[in-house]
Amino acid sequence: MFFDSRRSTVHATNGMVATSQPLAAMAGLRILMAGGNAVDAAVATAATLNVVEPMSTGVGGDLFALIWRAADQSVAALNGSGRTPAAASIDDLQAKGHDRMPMFGALSITVPGTVHGWETILAEQGTMSLADVLEPAIAYAEQGFPVSDIISFQWQQQEGKLAALPSGQELLINGRAPREGELMRMPTLARTLRAVAEGGSAAFYNGPIATAMADFVQEQGGWLAEADLAGHSSDWDEPIRTDYRGVTCWECPPNGQGIIALEALNIAEGFDIAAMGPQSADRYHHLVEATRLGFADAFEYLSDPRCVDVPTEVWASKEYADRRRALIDPQRAMVTAPYGKMVPGSDTVYISVMDGAGNACSFINSVFANFGSGLVVPGTGIVMHNRGALFQLDASHPNALAGGKRPFHTIIPALATRDDELWLSYGVMGGFMQPQGHLQVISNMVDFGMDAQGALDALRFQVVGSELWLEGDVDDGVAAELNRRGHRVNVMHGPQRGGAGGMGGGQIISRDPDSGVLSGGSEPRKDGAAVGW
């Protein structure tokens, strides 16, 4: 059964962009048509989304990317996430009266990594300048853009959050969110983007913009200092991968949660998912249990591997998955999914781009919650993210809060190859929905032969704490059977506007290695589009 999107898969040969807002998708396509490559187009699209979908992403957030380089058929992984301010500490937070990490506000803010990430990925993998790729975003911020349907709905839901401090008015019109079709201008954000275009990341992490960010966060009770911003850097990492029935699935390593998707795929590979049927209770049950086991491990072990030991190699192995799979009862849900014993040996935007030369960039950029921490730096239009909210206050936990440390991160881009050739650039936004979405997309395409749009249209599940959320069009008998097996089923009735019901938002582009034809699908639960030429 499918979400009734009435969309067809889009096909092209010279280049393609898929993302959650059409103007942003076209900004990326314009870069491709001007001779830019997949990386150039991805950054242009992300920057435009900062303007046209500002509740989800921006220069005050973080990014991760996977790049397929056609010239040498290799994958590179960029970690563009920020670290905690040096002054951050559990003792200080508890002295301020907190027994858990605040979800919003100044204490949830870590250093934003986006701008340095944009500059780094362009310098090493792109062909165009930062100034060139920021042009579409600056033009929309200065001249205005008509707000699309679902983005307007999400904006309206956050009016109170933005109105809590005077600077939030920079992202409102006379104290309210823009309505669908209404022209929205962001002059202060335009000035910030123009400063970055002219001065590079140095204009963001040093000088007046950095001073404005640090001073404002500290005025609001946070730790962020100018020295934290000046000391920020991005990192190139070795990507992690696993094979699923002949398809190699690639993810960024921890501190991101892509490892959960790989573990769940490894567990699922031991079951005949295709024989179960795409919307059967059996398929739901086995994928859900694999997901639950993956999350149990993540909440126990996932952290910043530059600060603590994370058993990534064991975690992603087939042998470890064999042990985890043995815990699954085909007829009964686990009462509690336990974490395994390993001896060492994540609101967001997602962008998928492929160019005519066969390069791909799977790119994800986020301020975490809608409008992040709720702090808009006065005179800049910068929404500061709240990524620090995912730290733990148990000092013995791998993901414990500490100065200079990256948090558990939800945003994860993905790639897939077959026979050492590029096949997919894909991702599914939505906090902890993301690895679950990766699992379901790959199963849809590998186990059931769906195309890009069909894989996104298919009904989804999400494990949310002790509950199993299903979309409202699920067969009543399937929901009843899952309840009988012990799952606490919550069927999400009504329209899931913008993934409001928790089912996320995905984008997929596939490539035929023989013909070079690109085929793209875009999330039917969002405003977006796949566009090509």
MARTI-824788 format. One record per residue: residue in three letters; x, y, z of N, C-alpha, C in turn. Coordinates in steps of 0.02 Angstrom, whole numbers, plus 50000, padded with zeros to 5 digits. Each point is the difference from the previous one (the first is absolute). Example, Ala and Ser with C-alpha at 12.3 -4.5 7.8 and 13.67 -1.06 7.14 Angstrom:
<pts>
ALA506604971650390499555005950000500455006050000;SER499825005349964500425005950003499615005550037;
</pts>
This chain:
<pts>
MET500424994150000499585005950000500445006250000;PHE499765005449967500425005849989499655006450022;PHE500405004950019499775006950008499785002449931;ASP499435003149993499735001749935500315006549976;SER500624999649975500365006149979499825002149929;ARG499804995349959499865001449929500625003049965;ARG500594998450025500615002449970500334994449960;SER500325001949946500394995349960500745001050015;THR500404994849992500725000750004500245004549944;VAL500465004650015500285004749952500634997049970;HIS500095000849934500584997149966500385005549963;ALA500664999549999500435004749964500694996849991;THR500435003449963500684997349989500555004850019;ASN499885006549998500545004950010500115002150072;GLY499504998950042500065001850070499335000250033;MET499984999150066499374999850037500105002250072;VAL499495003550026499995002150070499324998050029;ALA500004997250060499374998550034500055002750071;THR499515004150018499985002750068499305002250017;SER499925003050060499345001050030499655006449981;GLN500295004149956499685006249979500205001449927;PRO499505001349956500165000549928500485005649982;LEU499955005950032500455005449983500724998050015;ALA500104996550055500674997750018500254994749951;ALA499564995449981500204995049950500225003349935;MET499635005249979500175003549939500655004050007;ALA500145002650060500645003450012500584995349987;GLY499954993950026500524995049988500054998149927;LEU499424999349966500014998249930500325005549958;ARG499885006250018500325005649964500764999550004;ILE500254998050058500734999250008500254994449955;LEU499644994449997500204994649955500005002249928;MET499495003849980499945002249931500545005249983;ALA500265003450051500545004849989500694996850000;GLY500024993350008500634996549996500274997650067;GLY499635001250055500214997650065499914992550007;ASN500334997150049499914992850011499514998750057;ALA499934993850020499504998150050500125003550066;VAL500625000950020500165003350064499815007449997;ASP500185003349945499815007149991499255000950007;ALA499624995649966499275000550000499714998550069;ALA500304995350036499754998350066500065006050048;VAL500575003449999500095005850044499535005649980;ALA499925001249936499535005249977499294998550023;THR499814993749996499334997950021499925000950075;ALA500504997950038499975000650073499955007350022;ALA500405004349968499985007150017499315003049984;THR499714998049945499345002649982499474997550049;LEU500074993850022499544997450051500055003950065;ASN500585002750016500075004350059499515005949996;VAL499865002349939499555005649989499284997649995;VAL499874995249957499304998249985499704994950048;GLU500434996650041499764995450051500415001150064;PRO499975006050029500475001850054499874996650066;MET499414997050009499884996350062500404993650003;SER500254997749943500324993449997500755000249995;THR500285005449973500714999949985500285007150000;GLY500665000549997500305006549994500715000350023;VAL500295006049996500705001050019500114999050074;GLY499475000150039500074998750072499954992850019;GLY500044995449951499934992950013500624996049980;ASP499904993649986500544995249984499854996649934;LEU500514996649973499904996049939500444993850001;PHE499784995049961500394994149983499914998849925;ALA500504997049967499934998649929500404993749982;LEU499744996549951500364994549967500075001849927;ILE500594999249972500135001849930500244993849963;TRP499674998549944500254994849954500415003549946;ARG500634998149995500455002949950500074995149942;ALA499705001849944499984995549943500704998649973;ALA500455004850005500674999149971500374994150028;ASP499944998950066500354994350030499524995250035;GLN499355000949989499484995550027500094999050075;SER500035005650036500114999750072499495004450036;VAL499944998950065499535003750042500405003950052;ALA499835006450009500305004250053499455002350046;ALA500165000750064499525002050051500245006350035;LEU499575005150002500165006250035499585000750063;ASN500335001250056499665001550063500055007550011;GLY499445003549988499975007250010499595001850061;SER500054995950052499635001450062500455003650049;GLY499695004150043500375004050048500074996650067;ARG500445002850041500144997350066499705004550054;THR499994997550060499755004050056500495005750016;PRO499765005550027500465005150025500464997250053;ALA500595002750005500504997550048499755000450072;ALA499585004950014499765001050069499444995350019;ALA499734996149953499444995650016500204994750050;SER499584998850050500154994850048499364997750034;ILE500004993850021499424997250036499915003750066;ASP500545001250035499945003450065499695006949993;ASP500215003749950499735006749990499264999749983;LEU499814995249959499304999349980499574998250060;GLN500244995450041499624998050059499975005750051;ALA500535004050004499995005850045499485005149978;LYS499845000049935499495004449974499304997150010;GLY499954994150032499354997150016499734994949950;HIS500434997449956499774995349949500204992850019;ASP499534995449993500164993050011500034996149934;ARG499895003549944500084997149934500175005749952;MET500254998349941500175005249952499375003849979;PRO500035006650001499435003949974499904998749926;MET499384999449979499864998849929500105006349959;PHE499835005850029500055006349964500405005050042;GLY500105005949971500345005350036500754999849993;ALA500345004750034500715001149990500444994250019;LEU499794996150051500424994450023499994994049953;SER499545000049952499974994549951500435001349939;ILE500335005749998500375002149940500714997450000;THR500194996949945500704998249987500245004349942;VAL500654999949986500285003949945499664997949934;PRO499745004749961499714998149935500544998349949;GLY499944994349968500524997749954499875001249927;THR499405002549983499795000349930500475003949955;VAL500175006250018500375004349954500694997149985;HIS500354997750052500654997049987499934993749958;GLY499464996250012499874994149960499895001749927;TRP499605005249986499905002149931500675001749967;GLU500405004050034500635002249972500474994149989;THR500034995450048500454994349995499824995349943;ILE499374998549993499804995249949500085003049930;LEU499885006549994500115003349935500745000249983;ALA500425001650049500725000649987500304993449977;GLU499764994450028500324993649985499644995849949;GLN499345001249991499624995649955499595003949948;GLY499955006550008499605004049953500435003249945;THR499665003949957500355003449946499855007549999;MET499525002250041499795006950001500165003250068;SER499975006650002500165003650061499395000350045;LEU500135001350064499465000950048499565005949979;ALA500305005349975499615005849978499524998149943;ASP500244995949953499574998149944499404995950022;VAL500114995250045499454995550017499515003250050;LEU500215005550033499555003450046499555005149965;GLU500135001449936499625005249965499244998850001;PRO499754994049985499274999150001499705001350069;ALA500334997650053499735001150068499975007450017;ILE500545003649984500015007250015499455003649962;ALA499904998249937499485003349960499304998850030;TYR499854993950021499354998650031499925003750066;ALA500535000450039499965003450065499905007549990;GLU500325002949950499955007249988499355001949965;GLN499834996449947499445001849957499344996950023;GLY500044994750038499414996750025499824993849960;PHE499614995650030499764993949968499304998450026;PRO499584996949959499344998050024500054993550040;VAL499725000150060500074994350046499554994349978;SER500264994050002499624994149978499564997350056;ASP499564995549983499454997850044500234997050066;ILE500354994549998500174996450061500505004050042;ILE500465003549967500475004250036499635005650036;SER499495003049969499595005050034499664997150061;PHE499744993949994499674996650056500494999050058;GLN500614997749984500504998950053500225006650031;TRP500055005249961500195006650024499485002650050;GLN499364999249982499465002350043500014996450067;GLN500194993650000500034996250062500535002850049;GLN500485003749974500565002450041499975007550013;GLU499435003249989499955007250012500185001950072;GLY499754996150047500155001550070500734999450016;LYS500334995049972500714999050012500415005949975;LEU499835002449939500365005649972499855006550036;ALA499385000750023499795006350031500245000750073;ALA500304994850028500215000150070500545005350013;LEU500425001349950500525005250005499925004949942;PRO500175006350010499895005049947500344998349934;SER500594996950001500354998649937499644994949957;GLY499554996150030499624995349960499555003349948;GLN499875006650010499595003749953500335000449931;GLU500664998949997500345000149935499744994649953;LEU499704994850029499754994449960499244999850001;LEU499685005650016499285000550000499795006249960;ILE499365000449985499715005949966499505003150048;ASN500175005750028499565003350048499794995250056;GLY500494996250025499884995650057499694993349984;ARG499914998449937499694993649981500414996749945;ALA499884993449992500334996349947499695001749933;PRO500394999649946499725001249934499504994649981;ARG499495001849963499504995349977500194997249932;GLU499694994649980500144996949936499925005049944;GLY500505000549957499985004549943500205007150016;GLU500105001750063500195006750020500755001149988;LEU500185006049977500695001549987500375001450065;MET500564996650010500405000750061500705002349983;ARG500235005350033500685002549992500374999250067;MET500664998949996500414999250060500645004149992;PRO499955006650007500585004349987500594998850047;THR499874998450064500574998950045500364993549983;LEU499634994849982500324993849979500385001149935;ALA499725004049955500345001649937500685003150013;ARG500045004650049500645003250015500504995050027;THR499764995350041500454994850026500274995649944;LEU499554997849956500214995849944500485003849953;ARG499875006449990500455003949957500695000750032;ALA500015000950066500655000550035500394993549992;VAL499664994350004500324993549991500244999249928;ALA499595002249953500194999549929500635004049986;GLU500065005850032500575004449987500614998150042;GLY499904997750061500564998850045500124992850019;GLY499604995349974500084993050016499824998550072;SER500214994150023499814997950068500325004550053;ALA500565003349983500315004650048499535005650020;ALA499575002149954499525005450014499464997750048;PHE499924993550007499494997250044500284998350069;TYR500584996950001500294997550063500465005050034;ASN500145005549968500405005450029499685006749983;GLY500135005050040499755006549983499305001450025;PRO499655004949970499365002450027499464994750006;ILE499954995549951499484994950004500134995350059;ALA500624997850008500174995750056499885003550067;THR500195006350004499885003950061499265000450016;ALA499595001249947499285000550011499714993450025;MET500224994449972499764993450022500194998750072;ALA500645000850016500244998450067499685004650053;ASP499975006549985499725004650049499274998550013;PHE499624998649948499294998750008499884993650039;VAL500364994649983499914993750036500185000850074;GLN500535003650014500205001150070499495004450036;GLU499725004949967499475004150030499404995850020;GLN499894994749961499434995650014500184994350047;GLY500615000150028500204995150050500404994149974;GLY500225000249938500374994449971500755000750007;TRP500374995149973500734999650008500395002549939;LEU499695000549942500365001149938500435006350004;ALA500654999249982500485005650001500305000849931;GLU500285005949988500325001349935500574995049986;ALA500364998050053500544995249990499744993249977;ASP499394998050021499714993749977499865000349925;LEU499765005749978499855000849928500655000349960;ALA500485003850023500635000749964500384993349994;GLY499904995650048500364993650000499664994449963;HIS499415001449969499634994649968500334997549936;SER499944993649986500234997049937499564994149982;SER499964998749934499654994049975500504994349994;ASP499754993949991500444994149995499784995549943;TRP500494997549963499884994649952500084993450036;ASP499504995749995500004993650034499994994249949;GLU500174994250024499934993949960499274997850004;PRO499654999549944499304997950003499944992750023;ILE499424998350027499874993150021499494997049952;ARG499974993349998499574996849950499824992950021;THR499494997449967499844992950004499694998049934;ASP499994993549987499674997449940499324997150019;TYR499495001749960499334997450010499774996849934;ARG500044993549998499794996149940500325002749936;GLY500655001150003500375002249940500045007549991;VAL499695003850043500035007349998500435002550058;THR500495004249985500425002950053499705006650022;CYS499825000450064499695006050028500525003750041;TRP500085006549985500525004250030499695005150047;GLU500325001150057499785005050049500615003650027;CYS499895005950030500525003450038500084996450067;PRO500614999750027500114996750064499765004150058;PRO499984997250060499845004050059500475006050004;ASN499715005650023499475001050047499294999949970;GLY499924998449936499354999449970499704993150012;GLN499334999649990499644993850014499934995349939;GLY500395001249947499974995649942500164992850017;ILE500404998950052500174993250023499374996150018;ILE499485003450023499374996550017499704996949937;ALA500005003849945499734997449937500384993949977;LEU500675000250006500404994449978499864993850043;GLU499965000850066499844994350043499324997149983;ALA499505004349990499334997549985499994996449933;LEU500365002649950500044996549936500334993250007;ASN500544999750039500344993650011499544994950034;ILE499605002350048499534995550034499464997849951;ALA499725004749962499464998449954500224995249944;GLU500645000449981500244995849945499924992650016;GLY499974998250063499934993050019499284997449995;PHE499535004249982499304998149990499815000649926;ASP499534995949978499765000449931499465005449997;ILE500215006349999499535005550002499565000149938;ALA500294998549942499625000249937499404995250002;ALA500104994250031499464995150003499435002250046;MET500145004650045499495002350047499505004849968;GLY500205003549947499575005049968500135006950027;PRO499925005349959500215006750018499625003450057;GLN499364998250009499615003250053499684994750046;SER500374994750013499744994750042500195001250073;ALA499634996950045500175000450071500684996850013;ASP500174994749963500654996750009500575004849984;ARG499945003549943500545004649982500065005650051;TYR499445003150018500025005250051500344997350063;HIS499784994350023500254997350064500764999149999;HIS500264996949947500714998549999500425006349991;LEU499785004649959500385006249993499965004350063;VAL499435000150032499925003750063500474997350053;GLU500024993450008500434997050051500745001349986;ALA500194999749935500695001649982500165007350017;THR499525004449988500085007150016500095000950075;ARG499584996850039500035000750073500674997850028;LEU500274994649972500654997650023500555005049982;GLY499955002949941500495005149980499995006050046;PHE499405002450018499965005850044500244998350070;ALA499874994050024500244998150066500755000650004;ASP500354997849947500725000649999500225007349995;ALA499645003949959500195007049991499955003950065;PHE499474998950037499915003850062500514997950054;GLU500324994349989500514997750048500705002049978;TYR500155000149934500695000649978500155006149957;LEU499505003149968500145005049949500245006650031;SER500565002549976500285006250025500525002549950;ASP500395004850021500535002949959500624995550004;PRO500194996649947500564995350003500685003450010;ARG500025006649992500625003650014500095001450074;CYS499474998650039500045001150072499944993650041;VAL499634995149974499924993650035500054994349949;ASP500104994050024500024994249956499294998149979;VAL499884999649934499374997749973500154993749959;PRO499694994250016500184993749968499704999249930;THR500175004749955499675000449934500114993749958;GLU500614997449999500154994349957499604993850020;VAL499984998650065499614994350024499255001249987;TRP499785006050015499305001949995499734998949929;ALA500405001649950499784999549930500114993149970;SER500234995250040500194993549972499404995349994;LYS500074995249954499484994949991499974995350061;GLU500584998850030500034995450057499605002950059;TYR500075006450012499635003150054499254999849985;ALA499825001349937499294999849981499714993050010;ASP500404994849988499754993250011499784999050072;ARG500405002650046499834999350071499375004050017;ARG499955005849972499415004250014499374997149969;ARG500064997249940499424997149966499704994350039;ALA500414996350036499764994250038499525002050055;LEU499975006550018499555002350052499285001149974;ILE499914999849935499355001749971499554993849998;ASP499435000550031499474995049997499535001949943;PRO499904995749950499595001949942499275001350017;GLN499784997950058499305000850018499885004650060;ARG500545002650030499895004050060500515005650005;ALA499775006050011500455005750009500394999450065;MET500625002150000500395000250061499675004950049;VAL499954998050062499725004650051500465006150006;THR500654998750003500515005250001500564997849954;ALA500215004449956500564998449956500655001350037;PRO500404994950014500625001050038500575002349954;TYR500475003750027500605001449962500464994050003;GLY500434999549949500454994249996500665001450034;LYS500394994850010500675000650028500505000049943;MET500335005749992500505000649946500685001050031;VAL500454995749982500695000850021500365003249942;PRO500275006250007500275003649943500534996049965;GLY500144998949946500514996549960500365004849958;SER490245082349918499515004049973499615001049991;ASP498375023449908499755002649935500605002349961;THR500004998449938500604999649961499825001049927;VAL500495001649958499894999649928500494995049971;TYR499774996249951500424995249966500025001649926;ILE500584999349970500105001749930500374994249966;SER499724997749945500334994949960500165003249932;VAL500634999449979500215002849935500434995049963;MET499874999349935500454996549956500125004349939;ASP500625000049974500155003849940500104995349941;GLY500075003049941500044996049939500634996049994;ALA500515001750039500634996349999499994993950045;GLY499444999050036499944994250044500225001250071;ASN500135006350020500145001650069499355000850039;ALA500034998950065499405000950042500205003250066;CYS499525003850027500095002950067499364999050039;SER500064996150053499454998850046500135004550060;PHE499565005050011500185005750041499435001550048;ILE500155000850064499485001450049500225005750046;ASN499545004650011500145006350035499435001450047;SER500145002150063499465000250048500135004850057;VAL499455002850028500045003650064499664995950055;PHE499884993649987499704995150045499255001350006;ALA499755002650056499285001450006499815005849954;ASN499355000749986499775005749961500235006550033;PHE500385004049961500325006150025500454998750060;GLY500284994050002500544998350046499875001950072;SER500485003750027499975002050071499475005250013;GLY499745003149946499535005550007500355006850003;LEU500675000050000500385006250003500205002249930;VAL499775006049980500205003149938500475005750018;VAL500624999749976500505005050019499815006849971;PRO499915005150042499755006549976500425002849943;GLY499655002449949500325003349944500344995549950;THR499934993450008500354995249956499534995149964;GLY499414998850027499564994849973500234993050014;ILE500514999150042500284993350014499584996550054;VAL499734994349982499664995650049500524995450030;MET500115000550065500484995650033499694993250015;HIS500344994749980499724993450010500014997850074;ASN499684994350013499974997450069500274992950004;ARG500544998849962500264993149995500264997450066;GLY500215004450044500254997850065499484996650043;ALA499365000749981499474996950039500064992450004;LEU500394997049956500054992749999500554997250045;PHE500375004450036500484997450048499664997050061;GLN500364995850036499784997150063500355003550059;LEU499685000150058500305002950060500284994850048;ASP500014993749979500344994750037500735000049980;ALA500445002050045500715000849982500324993549976;SER499724994250017500294993749980499764997849930;HIS499525003549971499734998049935500475002449944;PRO500094996049947500435002349944499795006749971;ASN499345001350000499755006349971499895005350054;ALA500394999850053499945005050054500245006849976;LEU499665005250022500205006849985500715001450024;ALA500395003249956500685002250018500215005349950;GLY500435004550020500235005349956500404997249941;GLY499895003049941500384998049940499804993449970;LYS499404997650013499784993449978499405000649954;ARG499974995749949499424999849956499464995650031;PRO499375001849993499464995950029499804994249954;PHE499644995250027499614995249960499625004149948;HIS500064998149937499715004049947499504995849960;THR499425003149985499484996249965500055000549924;ILE500325005249973499965001049927500504995649963;ILE499754996449950500414994949966499834999749925;PRO500485001749957499914998849929500194992849983;ALA499824997649941500174993249981500114999449925;LEU500414995149982500114998049930499944992549996;ALA499874997449940500024992849988500334998649933;THR500414994849999500334997949938499844992749986;ARG500054998249936499924993049979500574998449952;ASP500354994550014500574998049957500495005849991;ASP500125003650055500475005550002499815005849954;GLU499355000449982499755005649961499475003750042;LEU499985006649992499505004050035499304997749982;TRP499574999050051499294998449987499555005450030;LEU500065001450065499535004450034500355005450040;SER499715006049999500135005250049499345001350034;TYR499974998950067499345000150033500065002350072;GLY499445002050028499975001950070499275000950020;VAL499884999550064499325001050028500085004450062;MET499725006149998500065004650056499544998050057;GLY500125003250058499524999250054500274996950064;GLY500535002950029500244997850065500154992550001;PHE499704996550048500134992850008499644995949947;MET499605003249957499714996449943500534998249948;GLN500565003450000500464999549943500284993049987;PRO500304996650049500244993249985499434995249985;GLN499425001250030499414995849985499795001149928;GLY500035006349977499845001549931500494996949952;HIS500645000150017500504996949956499864992549993;LEU499864996750055499854992949998499404998649955;GLN499475004050007499394998749962500095001549925;VAL500375005449984500125001749931500404994449965;ILE500544997850032500414994749970499604993549993;SER499614998350050499584994049995499505000749943;ASN499695005849994499515001149946500324999049932;MET500615002649991500324999749934500354993449986;VAL500304997050052500374993849989499554993950006;ASP499604999850052499574994150011499404999949953;PHE499755005949982499375000249962500055003549933;GLY500595002149981500115002749933499655006549986;MET499855003950051499665006549989500495004949969;ASP499735004849961500415005449975500055005550053;ALA500355005549984500135005250049499375002950029;GLN499525001849957499395003150026499574995050038;GLY499964993949974499614994950035500274998550069;ALA500665000050007500314998650065499835005450051;LEU499895006249977499825005450045499255000250012;ASP499614997949951499275000050008499764994550048;ALA500384994750006499794994350041499895002250072;LEU499484997250031499865001550070500584998150045;ARG500115004050053500574999050044499784998550071;PHE500484997650038499924999550073500535004350032;GLN499895001550064500535002950041499944997350071;VAL500564997650027500044998250070500115006450040;VAL499555001550046500045006150040499954997950074;GLY500574999550033499994997650069499734992850002;SER499484999050040499704993450006499434999049950;GLU499865005049958499454999549953500254998549929;LEU499554997349959500114999049929499495004349963;TRP500245005149965499565004349962499934997349929;LEU499384999749976499854998049932499595005549966;GLU500065000549934499605005049964499284997649993;GLY499555004949994499294998650004499724995449947;ASP500324999549942499754995749947500204992650009;VAL500344998550054500204993050011499384995650006;ASP500064994049976499444995350004499824998650073;ASP499355000150015499784999050069500234993250027;GLY500014995049957500214993450022500734999850018;VAL500415003849964500725000350016500115003350068;ALA499655005550011500065003550065499784995450057;ALA499444996449990499744995650052500494994350014;GLU500314997349948500474994550009500635002450037;LEU500235006049984500585002650035499845001350074;ASN499405002350013499785000650070500004993350035;ARG499764994949965499974993250029500694997550017;ARG500505001949960500694997750012500345004050056;GLY499665004850027500275003650057500265007049985;HIS499935002349939500215006849983499465004950025;ARG500205005650026499535005150021499885004749941;VAL499504998249960499895003249936499615006550009;ASN500245005249967499665006549997499925001849926;VAL499394999449974499885001649930499885007549993;MET500415003149958499985007349992499505001849946;HIS499395001750020499475001849953500065007349980;GLY499725001749942500015006849976500625001449960;PRO500025005749966500585001749957500625001250042;GLN500554997049980500645000850036500385005849967;ARG499775006150013500285005949967500735001050020;GLY500434999849949500705001350012500334995050047;GLY499734994050001500284995150046499805001350072;ALA499445003850009499805001950068499834993950042;GLY499824994649967499854993950036500614995850014;GLY500595002649983500614996550017500284995549947;MET499714999949939500224995349949500545002849955;GLY500235006150014500605002549968499905002249928;GLY500555001749968499995002349931500614997749963;GLY499904996249946500564997049964500095002749930;GLN500604999049974500175001649930500454994449975;ILE499894998049938500404994649970500165001649928;ILE500624999049980500194999949929500374993549987;SER499804996449948500364994049980500345001249932;ARG500504995949986500375000649936500084993249969;ASP499844999749935500114993949961500725000449972;PRO500444995550021500705000549979500114998849925;ASP499544996549968500084998649929499805005949956;SER499435003050016499755005549959500165006950028;GLY500165000450064500115006450032499365003750018;VAL499424996849991499365003150015499935000850076;LEU499805006150021499885001550070499244999850011;SER499784997150056499294999450016499905002350071;GLY499565005050009499935003150065499304999850027;GLY499954999450066499375000450036500065005050056;SER499445003350017500005005050053499434998650048;GLU500125001650063499534998550054499305002749987;PRO499494995649996499315002449989499705003550061;ARG500324999250059499745003150061500305007050010;LYS500385002549951500335006550003499805004149938;ASP500285006249997499875004449943500454998649941;GLY500504995850007500574999849955499894997049932;ALA500574999149965499984997649931500684997049983;ALA499984995449952500604997749966499995003349931;VAL500555003449982500035003449936500654998149965;GLY499964999449933500594998049963500005003249931;TRP500554998949964500045002649931500414995249957;
</pts>
